[in-house]
Amino acid sequence: MYIRCVTIEDIKRLPKIKKNLKEKLSKVLHQIGLWMQASIKKNFEEGGRPVAWAPLAHATIISRLTKKGMRFHNLNTGHSGAGFRILVDSGMLSKAFPFLVNLNRLIISVASVAKAYGAIQHFGGAAGRGRKVRIPSRKFMMIQKEDALYIHETVREKVFLT
């Protein structure tokens, strides 16, 4: 067994140790922010994970086909929506995830131009005129298992073991 006594010199080094820890933590949080941006982007690329998002509503598919210049004699075309990627077609939401490292915190958010749209898509709820349309929850800002492992290992290696 080893017992170490704290000396005056140890106490004098504490502010330097604290400053070094803050600098390390800031760099690590920035690295984790970049990782999480990539993870969120992957959620969009895969159409939801670990569980796929709810498919597009029939009315949404018809609306998108009409915007592409297609005309219908009968709105029940049976079109599956193939070719339309959920939450990706406009790109407004899938590319809008800035992050900020502030003191000892990492803040990842939806860019201001997409906040309301992002919230209704992430949490789901009533939307549209008279709130008659039900948007299913399509969670895109979430920590996946591999993200949690990465965060744990990165903090352990870069902050505590160096």
C-alpha positions as CSV (number, residue, x, y, z in Angstrom):
1,M,0.0,0.0,0.0
2,Y,1.2,3.5,-0.8
3,I,0.2,6.6,1.1
4,R,1.1,10.0,-0.3
5,C,1.0,13.1,1.8
6,V,-0.1,16.4,0.2
7,T,2.6,19.0,0.4
8,I,2.6,22.8,0.1
9,E,4.1,22.4,-3.4
10,D,1.2,20.2,-4.5
11,I,-1.3,22.8,-3.3
12,K,0.7,25.5,-5.2
13,R,0.4,23.4,-8.4
14,L,-3.4,23.1,-8.2
15,P,-4.2,26.3,-10.2
16,K,-1.9,25.1,-13.0
17,I,-3.5,21.6,-12.9
18,K,-7.0,23.2,-13.0
19,K,-6.0,25.4,-16.0
20,N,-4.5,22.4,-17.9
21,L,-7.7,20.4,-17.2
22,K,-9.9,23.2,-18.5
23,E,-7.8,23.4,-21.7
24,K,-7.9,19.6,-22.2
25,L,-11.6,19.5,-21.6
26,S,-12.3,22.3,-24.0
27,K,-10.3,20.4,-26.8
28,V,-12.1,17.2,-26.0
29,L,-15.5,18.8,-26.0
30,H,-14.7,20.3,-29.5
31,Q,-13.7,16.8,-30.7
32,I,-16.9,15.3,-29.3
33,G,-18.9,18.1,-31.0
34,L,-17.4,17.2,-34.4
35,W,-18.2,13.5,-33.7
36,M,-21.8,14.3,-32.7
37,Q,-22.3,16.4,-35.9
38,A,-21.2,13.4,-37.9
39,S,-23.5,11.1,-35.9
40,I,-26.5,13.3,-36.4
41,K,-25.7,13.5,-40.2
42,K,-25.6,9.7,-40.2
43,N,-29.1,9.6,-38.6
44,F,-30.4,11.5,-41.7
45,E,-28.4,9.4,-44.2
46,E,-29.9,6.2,-42.7
47,G,-33.4,7.6,-42.3
48,G,-33.4,7.1,-38.5
49,R,-31.4,4.8,-36.3
50,P,-31.4,2.6,-34.5
51,V,-35.0,2.4,-35.6
52,A,-36.1,3.7,-39.0
53,W,-38.3,6.8,-39.0
54,A,-42.0,6.6,-39.9
55,P,-42.6,6.7,-43.6
56,L,-43.8,9.8,-45.4
57,A,-47.6,10.4,-45.4
58,H,-49.4,9.8,-48.7
59,A,-50.3,13.5,-48.8
60,T,-46.7,14.5,-48.5
61,I,-45.7,12.1,-51.3
62,I,-48.4,13.6,-53.6
63,S,-47.3,17.1,-52.7
64,R,-43.6,16.4,-53.5
65,L,-44.5,14.7,-56.8
66,T,-46.7,17.7,-57.7
67,K,-43.8,20.1,-56.9
68,K,-41.7,18.1,-59.3
69,G,-44.1,18.9,-62.1
70,M,-46.0,15.5,-62.3
71,R,-49.7,15.7,-62.9
72,F,-52.3,13.2,-61.6
73,H,-55.7,12.2,-62.8
74,N,-56.2,10.2,-59.6
75,L,-54.4,11.1,-56.4
76,N,-54.4,7.5,-55.3
77,T,-51.4,6.6,-57.5
78,G,-50.0,4.0,-55.2
79,H,-46.6,5.8,-55.3
80,S,-44.5,4.5,-52.5
81,G,-42.5,7.7,-52.0
82,A,-39.3,5.9,-53.2
83,G,-36.8,8.6,-54.1
84,F,-37.9,10.9,-51.4
85,R,-35.7,10.9,-48.4
86,I,-37.3,11.8,-45.1
87,L,-36.1,15.1,-43.6
88,V,-33.4,15.4,-46.3
89,D,-34.9,16.6,-49.6
90,S,-34.7,20.3,-48.9
91,G,-31.5,20.0,-46.8
92,M,-32.7,22.7,-44.5
93,L,-32.6,20.5,-41.4
94,S,-30.0,17.9,-42.2
95,K,-27.1,20.4,-42.5
96,A,-28.0,22.7,-39.6
97,F,-26.3,21.5,-36.4
98,P,-23.8,24.0,-35.1
99,F,-22.1,23.4,-31.7
100,L,-20.6,25.6,-29.1
101,V,-18.0,24.8,-26.4
102,N,-18.6,27.1,-23.5
103,L,-16.5,26.6,-20.4
104,N,-17.1,23.0,-19.5
105,R,-20.2,22.4,-21.7
106,L,-20.8,21.3,-25.2
107,I,-24.0,22.7,-26.7
108,I,-25.3,21.2,-30.0
109,S,-28.4,22.8,-31.4
110,V,-30.5,23.2,-34.5
111,A,-29.6,26.3,-36.5
112,S,-32.0,29.2,-35.9
113,V,-33.5,29.0,-39.5
114,A,-34.7,25.4,-38.8
115,K,-35.6,25.5,-35.0
116,A,-39.4,25.2,-35.3
117,Y,-39.2,22.7,-38.1
118,G,-36.6,20.7,-36.3
119,A,-38.6,20.6,-33.1
120,I,-41.8,19.4,-34.7
121,Q,-39.9,16.7,-36.7
122,H,-37.9,15.5,-33.7
123,F,-40.7,15.4,-31.1
124,G,-43.7,15.0,-33.4
125,G,-47.0,16.7,-32.8
126,A,-49.8,18.7,-34.5
127,A,-48.9,21.0,-37.3
128,G,-50.4,22.9,-40.3
129,R,-53.4,25.2,-40.5
130,G,-55.6,24.5,-37.6
131,R,-53.1,21.9,-36.3
132,K,-54.9,19.2,-38.2
133,V,-51.9,17.4,-39.5
134,R,-50.1,14.8,-37.1
135,I,-46.4,14.7,-37.6
136,P,-44.8,11.5,-36.3
137,S,-41.7,11.8,-34.0
138,R,-38.5,11.3,-36.0
139,K,-35.7,11.6,-33.5
140,F,-32.5,12.8,-35.1
141,M,-30.6,14.5,-32.2
142,M,-29.8,11.5,-30.0
143,I,-26.8,9.9,-28.5
144,Q,-26.4,6.4,-30.1
145,K,-24.6,3.6,-28.2
146,E,-21.5,4.0,-30.2
147,D,-21.5,7.8,-29.5
148,A,-21.7,7.1,-25.7
149,L,-18.8,4.7,-26.0
150,Y,-16.7,7.2,-28.0
151,I,-17.5,10.0,-25.6
152,H,-16.6,7.9,-22.6
153,E,-13.3,6.6,-24.1
154,T,-12.3,10.1,-25.4
155,V,-12.8,11.8,-22.1
156,R,-11.0,9.0,-20.3
157,E,-8.0,8.9,-22.6
158,K,-7.6,12.7,-23.3
159,V,-8.5,14.1,-20.0
160,F,-7.7,11.6,-17.3
161,L,-4.9,9.4,-18.7
162,T,-2.7,12.2,-20.2
